[in-house]
Amino acid sequence: MEVFHYPYRFIQRFDEDSLKNCFLKYKLLYTFKSTKSHQWYWVWVEVYEHDFYAIKFHLKAHRHSPDKYNLMTGLNEARPVINTCIAIMQEISYINPHSSFGFIGANMQDESDINTKRFRVYRRFMATYFTEQIFGHYFNIHKSTYLLIRKSELEIYPELLTELDTKFKILYSYFD
């Protein structure tokens, strides 16, 4: 399904030090400019084992903030920004037929991690643009996490969800 999105471009691949982390392989950086606000956004795609892609985005202006994923922009352009991330996911899905995806609906400042506003919005978008014929939709409301796992990969590797869960718990204390 085609989505209205801002034109985006791939910027660079950042390889990870395999001695430090053998689960996260590399990161991809994409960028786009909003035609509404004229602000630049960065989309980070973290590429993990098993063709798993974690999507993150923020305003370029917030790149140095430790809270860059929690800040509200106040620009009222969530739909086209999220659609642009979805277009990047669709491109990756087309290029890599084994790809699966995930994200966290980061909490806003003074908001709990549980069932965040962003998570609820992203969840609706995922149900619209990624069919259950191709992807299994898995989520954890208590951590506001969402996984789109390709069903064909689950058939090949039935323990994929368990392994992803285990490795993310080891890598990030957030998932404990």
N, C-alpha and C positions, 0 to 999 in steps of 0.2 A: 504494500500500500504506500503510495507516494505521500509525503508530508511536506507542507510548506516549511521551509527552513532558510536560514541565512546561508549565503555561500561561505564555505569553510575551506581551509587548506591544511594539509599536513605540513608540519614544521620540521620535526626532528625525532629520531629514535635515540633513547638514552639506555644504554646497556647497563645492567646491574652487575655488581661484583658477585660472581657465582660462588665465591668462597664464603661470603656473608649470608647469602640467601639463595638457596637452590630452588625455591618455590616460585618467587617472582623473577621472571626472566628478563624483562625490559619494559620500558615505558615509551609510549608514543604521545607526542604533543601536537594537538591541532589548535587552530585559532580561527576566530571569525569576528566580524564587526557588525554590531546591530545597526540596521538602517534607521531604527527608531530613535535610539538614544545616542548613537555614534560612539558607543563604548565597545572596547575590545574584550572578548572572553577567551579564556584558555580552557581547553578540554584535555584532560589527562586520561589516557587509556593505559592501565596497568595490565600487562600480559603475564599470566601465570601458567604453570603447568596445566596440561589437559585442555589447552586452547580456551582458557577461561580469561575473560576480559572484564576488568572492573573500570567503570566509568566515573569520572569525577570532573566537575567544572566549577569555575569561579571567574569573577571579573579579573581581568589582567591587573587592574589598579590595586586589587587586594592580594596580589601574589606574595607579598612579604609578610602578610598578617598570619599569625598562627591560627586565627579563627576564620580564615578565608572561605571555608566551606559552611560556616555557620552564619555568616553575615547576610542580611537582607540588603538588596541593592536599592529598593525603593523605585525602580525604573518601570515597574508594571509591564514587563515583557516576558513573563515566565513561559507562556506557550511557545513562542518562536524559539526561545533559547533551548527549552527541553526538546522541541522538534529537531533542532540542529544536532543535539546529542543523539537523538534517535536516528537521524539520517547517517551519522557516523557509524552507529551500531549496525544499521542495515548494510552499509558499505562493507564493513568488516565481515558481516554474516555472508555477504555475497562472495567475497574474496576467500573466506575460510569456511567451508561448509561444516566444519567440526566445532565452530565457535559457540560458546555459551557466555552469558553476561551476568553481571551483578553490580549492585550499588547499595549505598547507604543513604537513606533520607535524613541527612544531617539535621540535628536539632538547631533551632534558632536560639539565640541567647535567651536565657531564662525559660527555656522549654525543656521538658523531660526528653530522654532518649526514646521513650515508649510511644509508638504510633505517631510519629511526628507529622506535622502538616506537610512537609515535603514528601515524606514517605507516602502519605495518602494520595497526593497529587501524582507522584511518579507511578504508583500502582495502577491508577486509572489509565495513564498513558500506555503502560506496558500491556495491559489487557486489550487495548485498542489496536496496537501496532504489531504485536507479536502473538501469532495464533497459537492456540493450544494443540493444534495438529502437529506443529513442529517443535514447540518449546513447552517444557513443564514449568509452571510458575510456582515458585516456592518462596515463602517469606517468613520472617520472624518479626512479629509486631513489637515484641519487647525490645528488640535491637534496631527496629526500623530498617531491616535489611531485606533485599529482594534479589532473587536469583532466577534467571531465565536459563534453564538447562536444556540443551538440545536433546530431544527424546532419543534420537538415533545414537547419541553418545552414551546415554544411560543403558541402552540395550547392549552395547559393547562392554561397558564398564559400569555394572550395577552399583558398585560401591563409590561412585564418583561424589555423590552428595556427602557421604560420611567422610571421605578423604578431604574434600574441600573444607568442611567444617573443622576437622582436626587440624589441618595445616593453618587455617586462618586463626584458630585459637592459639596456636604456638607462635605465630608471627605477630599478632596484634592483641594486646591485653583487652581491647574493647569487647572482644567476643567471648571472654571468660564468663 
